[in-house]
Amino acid sequence: MLSTINLFQFGKGNIGGTLIRQVADRAGSLAETTGLSFEYIGICGRNRLIFNPGGLNKALSGPGGLDRLLEDGDSRKDYPGAAAMIDRLLGGPGGPGGPGDPPGNLCVVDTTSAEMTEVHLACLRRGVPVVTANKKPITDRSAAYEEIRRLGRADRMRYWYETTAGAGLPIVSTVRELVDTGDEVTRIAGCLSGTLGYICSQLDHGRTFSEIVREAKELGYTEPDPRDDLNGMDVARKALILAREIGYRLELDDLEIEGMVSDALLDAPSVDAFMAMLTGEDAAYAQRVESGGDRGQVLRYVATVGDGTCRVGLENVDRESPLGSLAGPDNMVVCTTKRYRDNPLIVRGPGAGPEVTAGGLFGDLIKAARALPGSDHP
């Protein structure tokens, strides 16, 4: 029996756009093999919305796809903002099905990096599953996190956030399974940013820090403003997610966060000014790389969770250690537990990129669909 799952998605950028394409391309064969049919009914960006309760997949798969839909005045609608949109979608005033009547088998997808805590909570309070790559809601204040956790894991799983810590890598689920099965996680150490991993591994080759950052920006490895990577906040949020998974009651402010550049650079008045100031960091990096090299060590940007604390920052690690062996943008998490005490459990692989992150979201979508009430799909 075919089950149709209606999707409403926030975000249509690199990751969101890739997920839309993956779902539209795979919809037919997935329905045939699993009985699950995913149908987009709405997609919104920062200012634009396309919405059709009858479904968008056919148009998304046609010539021009999402871009054509967004330019089509007949299908494009005014976007009222995330909070108002979710109110309408869940049956508020002006909703598609009237008050108290959200679309059946609805699943909300968030591929943004916006402040969406209240949107996620609104969905969960109505029993609507949320699939998200957005780290901000589950690294929000503890009260919000606890409510998301309680509602998202009540009578069934409704909150799916695997991609928030490792993109396409199964890091969150691995840590959660260790905890759920009674293991005690005593330490997590990881390199959780493909961008910072690339920069650190290039330093191994004797290149200057400023040269590497410029190259990473030109290649599109960094955010448009590289400070969004180099300030360490993205890795800090990932570390907090893992810390909370093993029971640490921490707020983001409790973390020790060391950025990869000085505060003077982070406070530069513009991206161009920041890029011009990068050479000022070269001497310190060269000295630190040389000093570590004499001891057989390399620089890595490491997140460490243990003894009730959480820290992210640069560390000299042994070149032959698991973290020291990382090259390029790969991510790695090393979990030391009671069961994996002498030989820690390691998860390693590509930790960034639209294809792998969208693939991870797609995997969460399938799990969410199988967890819907009455689902008997394999």
C-alpha positions, 0 to 999 in steps of 0.5 A: 500500500502506497503512503504519501508523505507531504513535505514542506521545506525551509531552505533551498540553497546548496543543501536544500536544493540538492535534497529537493533534487534527490527526492524528486529524482528518487520518488518513483523508484522509492515508492515502488520498492518501499511504498513510501511516496514523498511529495513536496507541497511547499518550499520557501527561501528567505523571501519566496514561497511556492506552495501547492497542496496538490503537490510539486514533484511533477513541476520540480522534475520538469524543465527548469525545476525549482528555478522555474517554479520560483520565477513562475508568478502563478505558483510563487506566493508571498512568504510571510516568514517562518513562524507565520508560515508554520502557523498557517501550515498547521491549521492556523488562520489562512491555512491550507486546510482550515483551522486544526486541519494540517495536511495529512502525513506532513513532515517539515524539513529545515535546511537553514541556519536560521533561528527556528527553535519556535518553528520546530517546537510548534511542529512537535507540539502538533505531532508533526515530525521535523527533519533538520540540518539546522544546529541552532534549535538543539543548541538553544537554551536548555529549556528549549532543548529539553522540550524538543527532546521530550516531544521529539522522543515521546511515544515515537521518534519525531525529531531527526537531526543526524546531519547536525553533527556529521553531515552524512556521517552516522555520528549522532545515531552512533553516540545515541545507540551507545547511550541507549544500550547502557554503555558509558561514553567517557570521552569524545574527541573529533575533527568536525569541520571539513573546512577547518580540516582542510586548512589544518592538513594543508598546514602540514605541507608547509604552506602559509595560513593566509594562502590556504584560507584564500584558496579555501575561500576561492574553492568554495570550501568556506562560507562567503565570510570565512570568519563564520568557519574560523570563529569555531562556533559551528564546531562548538555547536556540533560538540554541544550536540554530542555532549548533550547526547551523553547527558551533559547539561551544558549551555553554549556559553559553558563551552571553551571556544578558541577560534582559528584567528585572533579577535582583531581579525574576527572584528574586522569591519568587512570580509575584504578587510579580514582577508587583507589582515590574514598575513598577520597570522602567518608567523604564529602558525608557522612557529606552532607547526614547526614546534609541533613537527619537531615532536612528531605532531600536527595541528588539528582543530579538535572538539573534546567532550569529557569530564563534564566539560566541552572544548573546541580549539587548535591542538597539537596531536601525534601525527600517527594518531587517528586525528593526526592521520586525517587529510583534507576535509574528512571528519572523524569522531573518536569515542572512548567508552567502557566497552570501547576503552582500549580500542576506541570506536571511530567514525570517519568520512566526508563530513561536509558537502551538499550531496552527502548532507542532503543524502543524510537528510534524505535518510532521516526522511525515510526513517521519519516516514517509517515512524509515522502512526500506522506505518508498516513500511520496511 
